[in-house]
Amino acid sequence: MRWALILLLTAAVFVVPDVSPCHAHGKPSTDISRGPDVLDTGSAPDISHTAPDISDTGSSAISNISAADLSAAVAAGGVSDVGVAVMDLESDQVVSEQGDRPFYSASLSKLILAVDALQQPLSDDDQDLIHRALSASDDNAMDVLWTRFDGMDAIGRVAAEAGLTGTRAPDDPSQWGEVVITANDMVRLYHYILSSPVHDQIVAALSSAPPKAADGFDQAFGLLGVTGAYAKQGWMYYLPSDVYLHSAGVLGNRYAVAVLTTNPTGSWTTARQSINAVTRAVLAKLGVNG
């Protein structure tokens, strides 16, 4: 009987595609799994793009993006739930599809916390932790920052300062990956950052994001891999089978772009293909072609 159970459990491990759940941040739950996330060993599609200089073009490409264009971009995500928003940082014009749809933040909460922490007196160690959390998306650094800088209240402070109407702290104070965000709020956050004193430090950290995150995850999806863009990436596996992949950043110093996705297949490869397809469709309308 013992050997039958061992064989059954061994078989179960190998029949579940792409899933190697991990239980970070100390929540002993049978239904939740989040980063540091699974390294996808499948070959991801080429998402590299050549971006034109759009930092000072006069006219806004947003004016040429219709509701049908955004609906088509979201549809490119297949079975994924998708929220998309684009803001022209010169005119403040925003276009979105499912822009107010709530998503768990995964590591995008690191960006929100950094905005609050950088407005306080910081030690060299604090500065290093923030850089690691933003560039390599280091979960260990975020764990320290979340406690040291009052993460639960920090989310509310930044939401109030930046006018984020759909962002709120997690129900469980230990789960910073469950901060609630929206695509519309993420582009508003970048607008706030770029006009604030924390601008230089945040842009420098995001611009130095390595191809592999601190946990070994490949960050080259969505906006990362696009010439002239910097972004904060987020990824999280949530049992039983939801894969969160988010990419929110700035393109050509002109457009803030947020693409938030939840894929129900349990497959990191499928989730990557989904967010990359949505991102390509959105960027094509901004004149960025792969």
KOLMAR-311289 format. One line per field, with one value per residue: x, y, z of N, C-alpha, C in turn; residue in three letters. Coordinates in pm, whole numbers, plus 50000, padded with zeros to 5 digits. Example, Ala and Ser with C-alpha at 12.3 -4.5 7.8 and 13.67 -1.06 7.14 Angstrom:
// KOLMAR-311289
n_xx [51319  51285] .
n_yy [49431  49775] .
n_zz [50780  50708] .
ca_xx [51230  51367] .
ca_yy [49550  49894] .
ca_zz [50780  50714] .
c_xx [51320  51290] .
c_yy [49670  50003] .
c_zz [50780  50787] .
rest [ALA  SER] .
// end
This chain:
// KOLMAR-311289
n_xx [50083  50197  50390  50223  50098  50319  50395  50166  50168  50410  50353  50157  50304  50442  50251  50138  50147  50398  50374  50505  50444  50508  50542  50552  50632  50523  50259  50068  49893  49655  49561  49688  49959  50257  50522  50876  50885  50808  51058  51027  51086  51034  51060  51037  50846  50992  51005  51117  51146  51170  51180  51047  51157  50963  50941  50897  50687  50489  50208  49970  49984  49786  49547  49482  49402  49139  48832  48769  49021  49150  48985  49040  49307  49295  49152  49347  49476  49360  49236  49299  49229  49232  49365  49412  49586  49675  49859  49913  50182  50230  49991  49815  49608  49413  49362  49181  49107  48906  49020  48969  48946  48999  49308  49526  49837  50087  50432  50416  50340  50573  50668  50482  50523  50789  50767  50654  50844  51076  51030  51103  51351  51643  51863  52181  52150  51871  51833  51964  51804  51563  51646  51713  51464  51316  51466  51579  51359  51349  51228  51298  51414  51186  51026  51156  51137  50859  50784  50952  50880  50610  50411  50130  49992  50136  50053  49795  49861  50010  49818  49629  49782  49854  49617  49493  49234  49146  49315  49426  49527  49629  49401  49513  49770  50026  50063  50194  50182  49919  49815  49570  49526  49479  49485  49444  49516  49788  49908  49846  50000  50263  50257  50243  50486  50680  50667  50756  50979  51102  51155  51408  51550  51375  51338  51602  51649  51453  51534  51765  51701  51777  51804  51734  51547  51584  51500  51550  51367  51265  51257  51195  50941  50632  50663  50938  51224  51159  51284  51384  51211  51119  51027  50822  50793  50563  50489  50311  50198  49889  49704  49408  49511  49582  49781  49956  50072  50222  50296  50417  50499  50706  50721  50946  50969  50727  50478  50288  50231  50025  49985  49797  49752  49577  49607  49427  49525  49733  49978  50294  50418  50202  50083  50284  50287  50037  50041  50242  50130  49915  50056  50212  50008  49905  50131  50181  49987  50089  50293  50511  50678  50739] .
n_yy [49880  50122  50163  50193  50436  50610  50585  50692  50960  51044  51026  51222  51457  51479  51510  51757  52043  52297  52394  52470  52510  52761  52876  53163  53439  53354  53253  52998  52830  52628  52692  52900  53023  53192  53408  53387  53321  53062  52945  52967  52722  52689  52796  53131  53355  53582  53907  54141  54481  54759  55082  55391  55736  55883  56076  56348  56422  56593  56548  56314  55964  55830  55939  55806  55560  55348  55244  54997  54909  54870  54676  54468  54430  54339  54105  53959  53839  53597  53344  53478  53704  54047  54372  54690  54996  55316  55610  55936  56112  56378  56509  56406  56246  55951  55621  55318  54970  54765  54897  54965  54729  54513  54372  54140  54258  54128  54169  54440  54592  54659  54884  55077  55086  55173  55436  55562  55505  55632  55894  55940  55974  55792  55516  55393  55121  55099  55229  55051  54823  54913  54958  54696  54571  54697  54671  54402  54280  54175  53963  53913  54154  54314  54203  54294  54574  54609  54562  54742  54993  55022  54891  54839  55081  55249  55192  55304  55572  55646  55594  55793  56028  56009  55986  55738  55542  55281  55128  54943  54833  54494  54237  54059  54139  54030  53970  54111  54076  54071  54323  54534  54643  54848  54877  55139  55282  55222  55358  55615  55625  55625  55872  56037  55969  56061  56331  56385  56418  56170  56067  56032  55828  55607  55568  55514  55271  55098  55108  54964  54700  54359  54086  53841  53790  53827  53583  53414  53422  53487  53804  53914  53998  54134  54480  54490  54444  54598  54853  55158  55158  55134  54936  54802  54470  54204  53890  53595  53297  53154  52942  52757  52753  52998  53222  53507  53771  54076  54391  54707  55028  55284  55423  55546  55788  55913  55777  55619  55286  55015  54673  54429  54096  53789  53452  53153  52896  52771  52758  52886  52937  52970  53191  53386  53405  53513  53772  53890  53897  54074  54305  54355  54419  54654  54824  54841  55016  55243  55297  55130  54867  54522] .
n_zz [50000  50083  49881  49661  49717  49709  49440  49322  49413  49303  49030  49014  49047  48807  48608  48612  48430  48398  48658  48965  49258  49504  49837  49957  50181  50415  50449  50556  50363  50189  49946  49820  49632  49576  49444  49561  49216  48974  48757  48421  48198  47938  47592  47537  47327  47088  47196  47137  47037  46816  46903  46799  46827  47047  47231  47204  47007  46942  46829  46965  46982  47107  47033  46807  46884  46907  47071  46970  46890  47137  47248  47074  47133  47399  47353  47227  47429  47473  47681  47908  48178  48134  48183  48050  48010  47881  47904  47788  47874  47838  47769  47950  47872  47878  47768  47791  47848  48029  48236  48502  48624  48898  49011  49174  49287  49265  49222  49160  49369  49493  49365  49443  49721  49724  49635  49856  50060  49968  50021  50275  50541  50466  50510  50385  50355  50335  50089  49921  49950  49835  49571  49493  49520  49319  49079  49045  49137  49399  49634  49901  49978  49959  50158  50390  50354  50351  50613  50751  50654  50699  50531  50492  50558  50392  50132  50123  50169  49939  49744  49802  49762  49491  49359  49317  49252  49262  49411  49689  50018  50106  50226  50405  50612  50580  50318  50071  49798  49740  49732  49598  49269  48972  48610  48519  48748  48765  48549  48626  48855  48753  48625  48848  48977  48792  48815  49063  49353  49380  49141  48993  49130  49117  48839  48765  48900  48787  48522  48530  48546  48558  48315  48437  48727  49088  49191  48984  48781  48446  48335  48090  47946  47821  47854  47902  47716  47514  47318  47459  47674  48020  48302  48566  48656  48727  48880  48969  49114  49178  49355  49255  48986  48872  48693  48736  48545  48506  48352  48375  48279  48130  47810  47581  47720  47696  47700  47949  48021  48104  48143  48263  48364  48419  48395  48353  48316  48449  48333  48281  48038  47858  47979  47944  47664  47630  47763  47615  47359  47396  47473  47243  47062  47172  47169  46897  46814  46914  46751  46769  46649  46631] .
ca_xx [50000  50286  50451  50119  50080  50437  50386  50058  50214  50514  50287  50087  50402  50488  50146  50093  50238  50442  50341  50587  50399  50591  50460  50636  50575  50481  50118  50050  49761  49649  49505  49759  50101  50307  50665  50953  50805  50863  51134  50968  51194  50995  51118  50942  50854  51072  50921  51198  51087  51247  51090  51084  51169  50829  50943  50848  50637  50384  50078  49965  49938  49665  49431  49453  49363  48995  48782  48780  49162  49179  48912  49115  49430  49258  49113  49469  49518  49295  49154  49343  49166  49330  49336  49510  49571  49784  49848  50007  50235  50230  49855  49740  49499  49420  49270  49193  49006  48907  49120  48936  48932  49098  49400  49631  49952  50216  50544  50395  50329  50707  50678  50401  50591  50911  50729  50636  50968  51175  50999  51143  51496  51684  52002  52235  52088  51737  51847  52000  51686  51468  51700  51700  51322  51266  51540  51580  51232  51393  51124  51355  51425  51052  50980  51213  51080  50717  50777  51025  50817  50466  50353  49984  49952  50205  49969  49690  49919  50043  49692  49570  49866  49860  49483  49468  49100  49116  49428  49409  49614  49574  49324  49608  49886  50151  50064  50207  50146  49774  49770  49478  49561  49414  49570  49433  49594  49931  49957  49840  50114  50381  50243  50278  50629  50765  50663  50785  51123  51156  51164  51539  51587  51290  51370  51734  51637  51377  51613  51875  51647  51851  51717  51685  51517  51657  51459  51580  51260  51297  51174  51180  50808  50562  50737  51083  51262  51123  51382  51334  51111  51153  50902  50820  50726  50506  50448  50264  50113  49784  49631  49459  49576  49592  49914  49954  50187  50194  50405  50373  50617  50706  50777  50995  50946  50605  50356  50282  50154  50007  49918  49778  49689  49564  49580  49374  49567  49841  50098  50372  50442  50080  50065  50379  50239  49919  50075  50321  50039  49842  50151  50244  49893  49896  50245  50167  49906  50173  50397  50623  50656  50843] .
ca_yy [50000  50238  50187  50242  50578  50681  50591  50783  51096  51074  51049  51350  51564  51493  51533  51895  52122  52434  52440  52430  52613  52797  52941  53267  53540  53297  53224  52854  52811  52519  52738  53016  53009  53310  53412  53387  53242  52950  52975  52903  52664  52687  52905  53241  53419  53704  54024  54261  54582  54881  55193  55522  55842  55939  56159  56484  56414  56691  56482  56195  55841  55786  55988  55712  55432  55344  55142  54867  54870  54819  54550  54368  54402  54255  53974  53887  53765  53466  53315  53559  53829  54150  54514  54768  55141  55394  55753  56030  56185  56521  56564  56337  56168  55808  55527  55191  54865  54697  54973  54969  54591  54490  54258  54134  54330  54059  54257  54582  54662  54710  55019  55165  55103  55252  55577  55612  55495  55728  56027  55941  55961  55655  55475  55329  54989  55120  55261  54928  54736  54965  54932  54553  54539  54750  54626  54255  54235  54090  53944  53926  54297  54366  54159  54387  54707  54606  54575  54860  55118  55024  54868  54849  55223  55312  55177  55405  55707  55670  55600  55925  56131  55996  55978  55601  55517  55138  55063  54931  54737  54358  54199  53995  54228  53962  53934  54229  54042  54082  54461  54542  54751  54849  54930  55285  55335  55207  55467  55735  55620  55672  56017  56097  55947  56139  56472  56389  56415  56033  56029  55985  55700  55500  55543  55450  55132  55023  55102  54870  54566  54254  53990  53744  53847  53770  53445  53339  53433  53564  53925  53967  53983  54263  54599  54471  54392  54703  54962  55286  55140  55074  54886  54708  54347  54128  53753  53527  53179  53156  52816  52632  52753  53133  53277  53652  53837  54218  54476  54847  55112  55406  55404  55664  55907  55980  55704  55519  55171  54907  54553  54338  53973  53667  53340  53046  52763  52713  52747  53008  52960  53026  53325  53474  53427  53600  53912  53942  53926  54197  54417  54385  54484  54792  54902  54864  55136  55358  55309  55043  54742  54420] .
ca_zz [50000  50089  49748  49570  49744  49659  49294  49286  49437  49204  48901  49020  49030  48669  48511  48621  48347  48427  48792  49078  49351  49617  49939  50015  50269  50541  50465  50545  50304  50092  49819  49768  49607  49509  49427  49438  49126  48900  48637  48304  48118  47798  47513  47521  47197  47080  47216  47117  46949  46791  46932  46745  46927  47063  47351  47176  46871  46919  46831  47049  46917  47176  46958  46700  46942  46925  47164  46901  46895  47270  47263  46999  47208  47512  47298  47192  47547  47479  47798  48021  48217  48095  48200  47975  48012  47823  47931  47729  47988  47808  47768  48056  47814  47908  47705  47860  47833  48159  48311  48644  48674  49004  49004  49273  49231  49262  49260  49133  49497  49529  49311  49527  49849  49703  49627  49992  50137  49919  50072  50415  50559  50435  50526  50265  50347  50282  49947  49851  49948  49736  49437  49466  49505  49193  48961  49038  49196  49508  49734  50035  50004  49979  50290  50488  50332  50386  50759  50798  50610  50726  50400  50486  50551  50279  50012  50131  50155  49798  49669  49823  49701  49345  49302  49273  49303  49273  49478  49833  50085  50108  50344  50495  50618  50546  50177  49987  49660  49726  49715  49484  49177  48841  48504  48521  48860  48742  48465  48710  48946  48681  48607  48977  49001  48703  48855  49206  49385  49379  49000  48945  49191  49067  48698  48759  48943  48686  48398  48546  48571  48487  48246  48534  48857  49201  49210  48863  48683  48327  48333  47954  47889  47822  47812  47908  47586  47419  47319  47507  47779  48149  48359  48679  48620  48837  48848  49088  49093  49278  49343  49197  48855  48815  48674  48720  48483  48486  48305  48380  48268  48048  47677  47512  47803  47650  47733  48056  47972  48201  48094  48375  48316  48498  48306  48438  48269  48528  48248  48266  47895  47800  48034  47875  47528  47640  47791  47504  47248  47430  47470  47102  46998  47222  47123  46754  46798  46953  46651  46802  46578  46650] .
c_xx [50087  50344  50347  50097  50197  50432  50279  50101  50319  50453  50219  50181  50432  50378  50095  50188  50270  50424  50438  50559  50500  50508  50545  50557  50499  50333  50094  49912  49766  49601  49578  49905  50148  50458  50741  50905  50883  50939  51075  51080  51157  51055  51012  50955  50938  50980  51000  51132  51189  51152  51138  51101  51034  50823  50888  50800  50531  50248  50085  49911  49811  49540  49389  49410  49214  48957  48793  48924  49195  49107  48986  49244  49401  49222  49235  49524  49451  49211  49193  49244  49271  49277  49447  49480  49695  49757  49954  50055  50246  50091  49768  49620  49521  49319  49289  49082  49017  49008  49094  48913  49037  49179  49484  49759  50073  50324  50526  50375  50463  50725  50601  50472  50716  50879  50716  50767  51069  51145  51038  51296  51539  51832  52051  52174  51947  51741  51877  51881  51585  51517  51682  51555  51268  51336  51533  51453  51257  51286  51176  51370  51287  50997  51029  51148  50934  50697  50837  50952  50664  50386  50203  49937  50017  50120  49860  49743  49947  49916  49628  49649  49858  49723  49449  49337  49068  49223  49402  49503  49550  49492  49414  49735  50018  50168  50072  50177  49998  49725  49682  49513  49471  49512  49564  49517  49743  49984  49947  49959  50240  50374  50284  50429  50714  50761  50698  50936  51185  51183  51297  51574  51504  51322  51505  51726  51564  51458  51729  51827  51724  51755  51656  51663  51595  51622  51484  51475  51302  51202  51144  51044  50742  50649  50889  51127  51226  51226  51317  51226  51176  51022  50927  50737  50669  50467  50412  50180  50016  49698  49480  49535  49593  49738  49901  50085  50146  50319  50353  50495  50596  50780  50819  50977  50818  50478  50378  50188  50144  49929  49916  49703  49683  49523  49540  49428  49670  49972  50168  50396  50320  50056  50158  50332  50121  49958  50158  50233  49962  49935  50186  50130  49880  50009  50239  50086  49980  50293  50522  50595  50773  50886] .
c_yy [50125  50269  50239  50390  50660  50696  50689  50928  51137  51105  51184  51466  51587  51518  51676  51986  52257  52479  52383  52529  52638  52882  53043  53355  53481  53271  53075  52820  52697  52568  52855  52984  53130  53310  53416  53280  53144  52997  52897  52852  52654  52805  53011  53302  53545  53825  54152  54352  54691  54998  55320  55622  55911  56034  56299  56491  56517  56627  56354  56076  55789  55827  55891  55575  55435  55240  55003  54817  54808  54688  54437  54330  54311  54114  53892  53807  53631  53451  53399  53672  53938  54289  54593  54917  55205  55541  55830  56121  56335  56582  56510  56259  56020  55733  55393  55096  54779  54767  54981  54829  54566  54363  54257  54186  54244  54162  54403  54661  54717  54854  55117  55191  55190  55401  55636  55613  55602  55871  56043  55938  55815  55633  55417  55191  54998  55144  55135  54834  54782  54937  54785  54514  54583  54689  54475  54195  54138  54082  53958  54073  54356  54324  54255  54524  54714  54625  54708  54989  55109  55006  54887  54995  55294  55304  55283  55546  55739  55679  55737  56034  56129  55986  55842  55554  55370  55059  55060  54825  54599  54333  54135  54079  54163  53941  54057  54202  54053  54226  54466  54664  54745  54904  55083  55346  55325  55316  55600  55741  55668  55822  56090  56086  56044  56288  56491  56386  56276  55983  55964  55848  55584  55468  55474  55303  55048  55006  55004  54728  54461  54159  53886  53812  53776  53623  53358  53350  53523  53683  53978  53931  54121  54376  54583  54392  54490  54816  55091  55276  55093  55038  54810  54589  54280  53989  53681  53408  53167  53033  52838  52646  52891  53180  53427  53697  53981  54289  54618  54937  55230  55379  55537  55794  55981  55911  55611  55409  55067  54794  54453  54214  53866  53556  53219  52907  52696  52702  52881  53040  53024  53168  53426  53506  53524  53745  53971  53978  54055  54318  54455  54461  54629  54877  54931  54991  55261  55375  55228  54907  54646  54359] .
c_zz [50000  49952  49649  49589  49692  49509  49249  49302  49337  49069  48900  48998  48884  48568  48516  48544  48407  48571  48894  49190  49462  49712  50012  50110  50387  50557  50447  50492  50203  49956  49757  49748  49531  49514  49557  49342  49042  48777  48522  48215  47972  47724  47490  47383  47202  47095  47196  47014  46925  46806  46864  46857  46939  47182  47326  47032  46840  46928  46913  46972  46983  47100  46849  46751  46972  47029  47102  46903  47030  47296  47192  47071  47326  47465  47260  47309  47564  47604  47920  48051  48197  48130  48133  47990  47953  47854  47854  47841  47963  47818  47881  48003  47842  47823  47774  47821  47958  48252  48460  48701  48781  48982  49132  49209  49199  49298  49223  49261  49543  49480  49399  49660  49834  49696  49766  50069  50097  49963  50219  50425  50544  50463  50393  50246  50291  50131  49866  49842  49842  49595  49400  49442  49369  49072  48945  49097  49312  49616  49877  50074  50034  50115  50399  50476  50377  50536  50805  50765  50611  50596  50392  50475  50433  50152  50010  50113  50009  49714  49682  49753  49549  49280  49247  49334  49324  49345  49629  49889  50088  50234  50450  50498  50579  50397  50086  49840  49633  49741  49591  49399  49054  48737  48501  48632  48834  48650  48540  48805  48877  48656  48734  49002  48920  48733  49002  49231  49379  49237  48963  49001  49137  48922  48685  48796  48838  48558  48408  48575  48492  48416  48339  48668  48967  49223  49086  48755  48567  48318  48193  47895  47893  47773  47819  47784  47476  47430  47367  47613  47908  48217  48487  48637  48745  48792  48977  49046  49209  49260  49334  49065  48793  48811  48647  48654  48453  48435  48299  48377  48177  47919  47618  47587  47767  47698  47853  48009  48083  48135  48210  48328  48424  48404  48388  48408  48358  48453  48237  48119  47830  47851  47969  47734  47528  47662  47679  47384  47274  47419  47327  47035  47042  47166  46974  46728  46841  46859  46681  46742  46598  46521] .
rest [MET  ARG  TRP  ALA  LEU  ILE  LEU  LEU  LEU  THR  ALA  ALA  VAL  PHE  VAL  VAL  PRO  ASP  VAL  SER  PRO  CYS  HIS  ALA  HIS  GLY  LYS  PRO  SER  THR  ASP  ILE  SER  ARG  GLY  PRO  ASP  VAL  LEU  ASP  THR  GLY  SER  ALA  PRO  ASP  ILE  SER  HIS  THR  ALA  PRO  ASP  ILE  SER  ASP  THR  GLY  SER  SER  ALA  ILE  SER  ASN  ILE  SER  ALA  ALA  ASP  LEU  SER  ALA  ALA  VAL  ALA  ALA  GLY  GLY  VAL  SER  ASP  VAL  GLY  VAL  ALA  VAL  MET  ASP  LEU  GLU  SER  ASP  GLN  VAL  VAL  SER  GLU  GLN  GLY  ASP  ARG  PRO  PHE  TYR  SER  ALA  SER  LEU  SER  LYS  LEU  ILE  LEU  ALA  VAL  ASP  ALA  LEU  GLN  GLN  PRO  LEU  SER  ASP  ASP  ASP  GLN  ASP  LEU  ILE  HIS  ARG  ALA  LEU  SER  ALA  SER  ASP  ASP  ASN  ALA  MET  ASP  VAL  LEU  TRP  THR  ARG  PHE  ASP  GLY  MET  ASP  ALA  ILE  GLY  ARG  VAL  ALA  ALA  GLU  ALA  GLY  LEU  THR  GLY  THR  ARG  ALA  PRO  ASP  ASP  PRO  SER  GLN  TRP  GLY  GLU  VAL  VAL  ILE  THR  ALA  ASN  ASP  MET  VAL  ARG  LEU  TYR  HIS  TYR  ILE  LEU  SER  SER  PRO  VAL  HIS  ASP  GLN  ILE  VAL  ALA  ALA  LEU  SER  SER  ALA  PRO  PRO  LYS  ALA  ALA  ASP  GLY  PHE  ASP  GLN  ALA  PHE  GLY  LEU  LEU  GLY  VAL  THR  GLY  ALA  TYR  ALA  LYS  GLN  GLY  TRP  MET  TYR  TYR  LEU  PRO  SER  ASP  VAL  TYR  LEU  HIS  SER  ALA  GLY  VAL  LEU  GLY  ASN  ARG  TYR  ALA  VAL  ALA  VAL  LEU  THR  THR  ASN  PRO  THR  GLY  SER  TRP  THR  THR  ALA  ARG  GLN  SER  ILE  ASN  ALA  VAL  THR  ARG  ALA  VAL  LEU  ALA  LYS  LEU  GLY  VAL  ASN  GLY] .
// end
